[in-house]
Amino acid sequence: MGKGARSRELRNANSKAAVNSGKAKKKSKTFWIALVCIVLIVGCVALTIINNIVNGAGAVRSTVAISTDNYKISNADFSYFFNSLYHNYAETYSSFLTYLGLDTSKSLKSQTYTTDQTWFDYFVQSTEMQVNQAVLLCEAAKEKGFELGEDDTKLIDAYISNLKSGAAGAGYASLDSYLAAAYGKGVNEEVLRNCLFIEMLSSKYYEKYTSELEFSDEDMEKYYEENSGSFLNADYKSYKIDAEVTEEGSDEDKTAAMEAAKEIAEKIAAAKSSEEFDTLLREYLAEHKSDGEGGEELIDKTMDSIVTTAYKYNTSTPLGEWAFAEGRAAGDTIAIEGDSYYTVYMMLKPSYRIEDPAKNIRRIYISGDNYDSDEEAKAKADEILAEFLAGDKSADSFAELAKEHSSSSTASEDGGLTENYVPTSSSGYAIDKWCSDPERKVGDAEVLEGEDGGYVIAFYESEGLETWKVSAKSGLTNDSFEKLIETLGDTYHYTVNKDNIQKIDA
C-alpha cells in the first residue's frame, strides 16, 4: 500500500486501520508476513478440541456470510479473516488485554466490549469492514482484467508449504486440522487459498490504484489548509517542579508545598528569553538538585532533556490549549498546575508544519532465523555492506544486492526501496534513529539492528518530499480510496448475511 511503512505495519495490511493510516506505507504484497503470528499460535491450541471443531465443517463452508456479484465469502472464509484479525489484536495488545477487559480464554460472545456490544460484535464489525474493502477491490480488479502473476501464486504456495511444516512440527495430523484449530470450524487449505487470493489480489489492486494517483503542489497545499490541525507541531522547553511533601503530610502541608512549587515555576516562567529560562532553571537545580557526587553532571543532563520537539497539535489538554492558542509566540511562558506539581513551559517554535524532507531509503534485511548465531548474521550483513562500498556505491548496485540477499520478499521487485520514509523519533528502532540523525546525508550506508531481530543494511538514496507533503499526499490518497470504495459499493451488489455470521464460533 504505497511505500514507506515499516514491516511491523504490514501485519494488518488489509484492515481498515492499515488502509487508512496517515503514514505512507510500504508495499503490502508481503501480507503473508502474518505467518509470524500464526507460528505463535501453533502449539497453543489444545489438540483435544480438534474433533469438535471439524465436526460440521462442510456446512460452515457452504454457508454464505458475504456475497457480491462475483465473490462469495463463506462462514469458513469469514472465520479465517475474523480470527486472523483477533489473533493479531491479541498479540499486539497482549500486555493490555486485562486492562481492555478481554479474556482470550473465554468466548468473545460472552464478554462485553461496550454497553451494547460484545467483543465478538466488535471483531465482526472490524472484519466486515476489512472484507468489504477486499472483495470490492477484487471486483474492480476483475472488471479491469487485473490478475495475480505467477510470482504471486508462488508466494501463496510457499506460505502454505511453510504452514504445513509448522503444523507437522507442532504435532498436527494435517494442515487442515491445524487450520481448523487456529481459525475455526470449516477452515481448511481450500478456504485458506481462497482467502489468501482475495487478500493478495485486493492488496495488489490497491497498490496499482494508489500508485497511479497524482497530486499537485496546489492539491497538497489545499489539503493542508483544510486540515491544518493534523499537520501542526510545536517545540518547547519544560521542567516539572514537584511539590515536596511526604505522604504523611497534612492537607496544610500539601497546600504549602504546592504554593512553593508554584512560586518556583512562576519565577522561571518570568524569563524573557530562552537563555534566561536556562539560567533561572540552572539556579533552581543548583540549589535543589546538585547535592552529592556528580551534581553538576546531573544538572547538565537535566538541561539536555528539557526540549520537546514536534509536539503534535492537541487542544484537549492544558498544555495543548496553551501551545496552539491563536497568537502564541516564541518566548511565551506558562506555569501549569498538575496533581502534585507545577510544570513551567517556554514556547520555542509555535504552530509549524515540518518542512524537512522525508528520505528515500533502501534496505537489505538479514533475518537471524537464516543463521546459526547472531554473530553469523552480523558477519553476513557486514560482508554485503563491504561489497557495496567496494563498488560504485550507486542506488542500482544496492538494489541488485537487495534482490540477491534480502530476506524481504518484495526486494526482488523494488530493490528494497521505501520512498518518502518519515522516521518516528519515539519508536526506538535503529532505522528511525539513523534516519533522524541531523548529520545523515545522501549516500550513507550502514548496518543496523533489525526491528524484529537480525540486521538491516540501510542506504540513504535521496531526499523525498517535504514531510508535511508526505502527510498531505497520504490524506489525499485515503480520501480518494474511500470515494473509490463508495463507488464500488454502489456499482456491485454487496450483501451481508448477519444471521449467518452470528453462527461463527468465537
Buried (B, 14 or more C-beta within 10 A) or exposed (E): BBBBBBBBBBBBBBBBEBBBBEBBBBBBBBBBBBBBBBBEBBBEBEBEEBEEBBEEBEBBBEBBBBBBEEBBBBBBBBBBBBBBBBBBBBBEEEEEEEEEEBEBEEEBBEBEBEEEEBBBBBBBEBBBBBBBBBBBBBBBBBEEEBEBEEEBEEBBEEBBEBBBEBBBEBEBEEBBBBBBBBBBBBBBBEBBBBBBBBBBBBBBBBBBBBEEEEBEEEEBEBBBEEBEEBBBBBBBBBBEBBBBBEEEBEEEBBEBBBEBBBEBBBBBBEBEEBEBBBEBBBEBBEEEEBEEEEEEEBBEEBBEEBEBEBBEBBEEEBBBEBBBEEEBEBBBBBBBBBEEBBBBBBBBBBBEBBEEBBBBBBBBBBBBEEBEEEEEBBBBBBBBBEEBEEEEEEBEBBBBBBBEBBBBBBBEEBBBBBBBBBBBEEBEBBBBBBBBEEEBEEEBBBBBBBBBEBBBBBBBBEBBBBBBBBBBBBBBBBEEBBEBBEEBBEBBEBEBBEEBBBBBBB
